Amino acid sequence: MWEPDLNVTPRTDDFACGTLIAEVLAPEPIGTLLFVNHLPNWQLTFEHERELQTVIAARTIEQIAEGRGFRHVVLSGDLDATPDAASVRFLRGRQSLGGISVCYRDAWGAPIPGSPDTPSLPRIRS
């Protein structure tokens, strides 16, 4: 398990912000993955801190994933920001921060197979 330090400014000292990263053994074909619980600062005026915290978390995830050969990452958490906030836009691949970029898919916006609201997709045969 990994836990990068998210106390990035003096304003973050009184809140237990954190990112926990664990290796999880999932059934094949997925295999081993990284499960991440990201909990940045919640205060509405702390977007600067959330940006710094999110970049630290993303760099740590990338280093672990590349160093250990993980292909899958599940990122969860209480991001405490609106969808248009820089920290959330960064995680969704809509802007870079701190000289890096990532792109995680938003499960809330993903279609659910078999759901009446999800259009049928053609099957590809091999």
Secondary structure, 3 states (H helix, E strand, C coil): CECCCCCCCHHHCCCCCEEEEEEEECCCCCCEEEEEEEECCCCCCCHHHHHHHHHHHHHHHHHHHHHHCCCCEEEEECCCCCCCCHHHHHHCCCCCECCECCCCCCHHHCCCCCCCCCCCCCCCCC
